């Protein structure tokens, strides 16, 4: 069977429509004929179902640059996994923006009104803007043509922690932390602020409590903590050790607390924070659920770095969330995880 290339699509006749579209979900109908996207035609050439497109066999067609080879690799992989899929082209699918391929649930095809995944194909050497993620699966093709699927979403980050710290707590600002002398025990035991320096942190009194700068800045701002120099002293210290990153982290820390989520340092996991969604007491603390990395909203991800974060979070049984901070104070949340279609 032969086909022709015209205006960026491949056209075949009535027999092709019955064999490819009706039976296996390739292409779109055009009267009694069928219109195929180049990646679909390449797959049919590869399988031997098409003999040629404008006298080009599979090798010549793929080398012609009509069909991007990375798209073909992902298309073939998903077809091999048992999915029907369509190129994300205008007038072919309902929501083509930001995707290269639309994948249908197993057993369904382009004639059904249901989508399993919207897929964007990228090389491991490419960069991807954070704005382009959130409702798409990244199919990352590495240098050995292996494919890793990373699912991205815009989660609702929230929790049920409800603790109101007392006012009138005093502390001393040191090099890069604040020490509270004889603090109220509830501040740690139920609010999970700080780390005890001495005393029983879980059940007994706490003689001295160490606060990070971001915790201290939040408590000073909310009228809980009094230190010499007030909020500006903490902010100045934080900016000296972290630069603008401190303000971004403080903004995210405050947003998490206001959403009922308790953030603690994520340093051991290579993140800014690890979070707890439901803290009643430190004595009954469960494992943290999220790893949060704070980034500017114009950030562009290298797929290698994204895969590293996802692999690390999965290895410690947590979800990877990025807090994207805008200059206007807005924070958007982006989650990424490994997907096996």
N, C-alpha and C positions, 0 to 999 in steps of 0.2 A: 504494500500500500504506500502511495506517495502523497505528499502534501506540499503546499506552497507557502512561502513567507511573504506577507504583505502588511505594511504599516504596523510593524511590531508584533503581529500575531501570526499564527500558523493556521491555515485553513485546509480542511479536508472535507470529504463528501459525506453522503448519506450513510454509506456503510460504516464510515468511521464514527458517525454519531451513534449508531446502534451499538457498535463494539466498544467504544471508549466512554462516551457520556452515559448512555442508558445503563450499561452493565457495570462500569467501574468509576464513574464520577469524574472523568477528565473533561476539562474545558467548559465551554458554554455553547448553547445552541444558537444557530443563526439560520432560521428557516429549517430546511431539511439537512443543512450542513452543520458542521461543528467548528468552533473557533478555539484554538489551543494557545495558551501562553507558551513562550519559548521553553520555560523550564519543564512544562508538561510534555511538550514535543520531544525534548531531550530525553526524558525518561522513557517515552515510548520507543524512541530510536535505540536507546540502550537495551531495552527488553526485546528488540526485534519486532515489535508490533507495527512500527512504521519502518519502511525501507529507506526512505529519504525525505528530506525537505529541500526543495530546490536543488535536487541532485546531490545534496550533502548527506553523508552517512553520519553516525553518531560522533565519530572522532572529528570530522570536519565541522560539524555543527557546533560542538562544544568549543572548538578552537576559534570559531568565527567571532566570539565575544557577543553573539546574539543572546546567549544564555550565560549569566554569571556562574562560574563553576562552583562557588560556595553555596549558592542557592540550590544548584542541582544536588550537591552532596546531602544537604538537609532534607530536600524534597524526597530523595531516594530513601534516606534513613527512615523518615516518617511513613512512607509507603511500605517499606519493609516491616515496620512495626504494626501494620494492619490498618492504618488510617487512610481515609479519603481526605484530600485537602485541595484548596484553591489558592492561586496567587491572589494577593490582596491588591486588586486593581479596581479603579473607579468603574462603577456599574456592574462589577462582578460580585462584590460582597458589600454588606451594609456599612461597615466601618473600616475602610482600608488604611486610614491615617496611622502612621507609626509602625505598621507591620509589613512584612513581606509575604507571609503565608497565613492562611486561615485553616485551621485543622478542625475537622468535625469529630464528634464522638464516634467511637467504634460502632459500626453498624449503620451509621448515618452518612449522608453526603450533601452535596450542594443543593439538592432539592428539598432538604429539611431545614427548618428555621431554628437551628441550634449550633452553637460553636463551642468547642472544647478549649482551644488555645488560639491566641493570636501570636504569631511567631515573627521575631525579627532576627535576621541572619547577620552575624558579625564575625570578623576575624579576631583572633586573640590579640592581634596587634592594633586593633582599632580602638577608638575611644567612643563612649556613649554618654550623651548628656543626661543628667539626672531628670531633666524635664521630659525626656522621651521614654521614661520607664514608669511602671506602675500598673499598667494593664496589658502587659506583653510578656511573652517568654523569650528570653535571649537564647538563641542557638549559636553557641560560640564554637567556631571551627578552629582547632589548633593547627600547629605546623605539620602534624602528622595526619591530618584530616580526621582526627577523632572529634566527636561532637559532644559538648556539654550543654545541658539545658538548665537555664537559671530562670525560675519563675519570679516575677516582680509584681508587687501589689501595693496599694495605698491603705495601710491598716488603720483601724481605730485604736489608738494607744490609750488605754484607760485602766483604772484599777478601783479598788474599794477601800483603800487605806483612808482612815478618817481620824487624824490625830491633830489636836490643837496644842502647840507647845505653850508653856507659861511665859509671861513677860518678866523682865527684870533679871535676866541671866547675865552675868558679867564674865568677861574673858580677856586674855592677853594675846595680842598679835605678835607672833614670832616671825621667823624668816619666811616660811611658806605654809603656816598653819596657825590655828588659834587654839589655845588651851583654856579650858573652863575648870575652875577650881571649885570643888564641892558642888557640882551641878545637880539639878533635879534628876533623879534616876530615870524618870519616865522619858526624858529626852532621848535617851538611848534605847531603853527597854521597849518602849511603845512607838516612839517616833523614828527609831533607827537612825538617829543623827550621830555622827562621830564614831570614835573608837576609844574604849577605855584605856587609859594609861595605867591606872591602878584601881583596885576595887573589883568586886564581882560584877561583871557587866550584865549578867543575865538575871540574877536573883537578888543579890544584895545591893548595898549602896555603891556609888561610884565616887571615888575621891577626886579623880581628874579625868576629864574627857577631852580628847583631841578632835578638833574639827578641821576638815579640809577648807581651803579658802572659798570654794564655791558654796559649801554648806554655810560657812560663816557669813558670806555676803548675803545669802538668801535670808538667814535669820536676822541679821542686822536690818535689812530692808523691811522686814515684816514686824519690826518692833520687839523682837524676842531677845536679842542679844545686844549688850552695851559694851563697846570697847573704845579705847582712846582713838580719836580721829574718826570714829563712826564708819559709815559705809564707804566713804571716799578712801579711807586708809586701806580697807580690804581690797577695793577695786584697784587701787594703785599698785598694791603688792601683787595682785593676780596678774595685772597687765605687765608688770616687770618680769615675771617668770614665764608668762605664756603669750604675751602680746594680745592681738585681737581675738585669738582663739578663746581666751578666758571669758570675754563677754558673750561669745556664742555659746559656750558651755553653760554659763550661768543662765542664759535665756532658756536653754533646753531643760536644765535642772528645774527651774521654776515652773515651766510648763508641765513637766512630769509630775511634780508635787501637786500642782493644781488639778491634775487629772486623777489623783488618787494613787499614783505610782511612786514608789520610793526608789530613787536612784542612788547607787553606790559606785565607787570607782570600778572601772572595767579594765584597769591596767593589766592585770594578770592574763586577760584574754585579748589584749591588743585593741581594746575599745575604750571609749570615753566613759561609758557607764554600763553596769549591769543593773537590772531593775527587778523589783518585787511588787506584784500587783495587789497583794492582800496581806498587809502586815498588821497583826494584832499585838504580838509580842515577839521579841528576839528569841525568847526561849522556845517558841513554837515556829520558828522561821522555816519556811520551805525553800527549795532551790530557786534561784533567780530564773526568770523566764526569757528575758530579752538581753541581747547585747546591743548597745546603742553607740553609733559613731556619729559625731557632730560634724557637719560639712556645710560650706556655703551653698546656697541654692543653685548657683551657676556651675557647680562641680561637674566635671566630666570623668566618668569611670573608665579606667582601663579594665577590660574583662578579666585579666589575670588577677588584679587586686580584688575585684568583686568576687571571683571564684575563691580566692584565699580567705576572705572574710566569711563567705558562706560555708566553706569547708571547716573553718575553725569553730564557728558557732554550732554547726551540726555535730562536730566531735565532742562538744561539751553539752549537748542536748539543749541548746537554746536557739531562739530565733534571732536573725540578724536584721536590725532596723537602723536606717539612716535618718537622722534628724537634719533636714535641709533648712537652713536659716537664711531668710531674706533680709535685705537692708531695711525693709519697712517693719521689721519685728515679726513678720509672719513665719510660722514653722510648718513645714509639710513633712509627712512621714512616709518613708519608702521602705518596704520589706523585700528582701531577696532570699530565695531558698533554692536548694537543688531539686530538680524535677526529673523523674523518670517517666516519660510518656507511656 
